[in-house]
């Protein structure tokens, strides 16, 4: 079910100052897709999620879920959270510690006073779906973190909501379990074909889970696109920096035409396979991801975007060698094959493909 948000604003007042938690947000969340709100702490993503649920009262704007308006400041409409047909998975899971798995999952149905046989049927179906069949009588306190997360998901799904919302549900798990649960969650939500709104500050979660990502900053949506579009094609420095590690090299446009742009920079002329509408002399920033830098031993090299440098640091992190290269007075970070023969202190030539650099307007 599609969610439509129009001109939504929410202000807080603190120590005589106005804080714009949401600043005239316009957004359409498509039906039956996984939509992620991504951004740093304080950007407004959780406030927006709570406004959709009905736990936060905006100052202005309108929210529709499907064809129903659930909030409108102008029309004086406010639909209670329990009547919006939504499921919610919280950061802390909010599992009742004194209940077993069955009662935790059944709770939303019990509060609606559904018949006992219908509750048993729906709980069994949902536990089977989240791979917790046979855990019905297990006390909640005897579950692992990943199992508790699945109980919370089952409780959100059992009432067959139109939309399910997640508020950083994996943040309490350790790294390995978070990765495993992320894959499970993606599989569950894809199979369900349900509208899911997911809030996180973790870029890996956003990139791996989402069909669409909205990057937020200071109460606004600053970028909207698929994970690949956000990672590879953003022309905003804040987004490029937040979504992953990157090298930013300042420079000025020398020429722009025939599908490429040449930038004069501190490390030398950089060719990018992207034409921008900017006259020569325009100040820009070239963005290169560390994983796109290729290293060749020695000081040679031919072609575009080949620069001489010296490896100043190198760290083995398992699946890669990560390090720093000094090119002139500019430090660049890189990530290469862990079996590479490159060593710290070595003179090298680095290269990156013109198709793998992007240009950010300053």
BELUR-V249297 format. One record per helix or strand of 2 or more residues. SS is the DSSP state (alpha for helix, beta for strand). FROM is the first residue (numbers start at 1). TO is the last residue. If there is no record, write none. Layout:
SS_FROM_TO / SS_FROM_TO
This chain:
beta_3_14 / beta_17_29 / beta_34_38 / alpha_45_53 / beta_60_65 / beta_68_72 / beta_77_78 / alpha_81_83 / beta_86_89 / alpha_101_111 / alpha_116_129 / alpha_140_142 / alpha_145_157 / beta_163_167 / alpha_175_192 / beta_195_200 / alpha_203_209 / beta_212_217 / beta_220_225 / alpha_227_233 / alpha_237_242 / beta_247_257 / beta_260_265 / beta_268_272 / beta_283_288 / alpha_290_292 / beta_294_297 / beta_306_316 / beta_321_327 / beta_330_336 / beta_347_351 / alpha_354_356 / beta_357_361
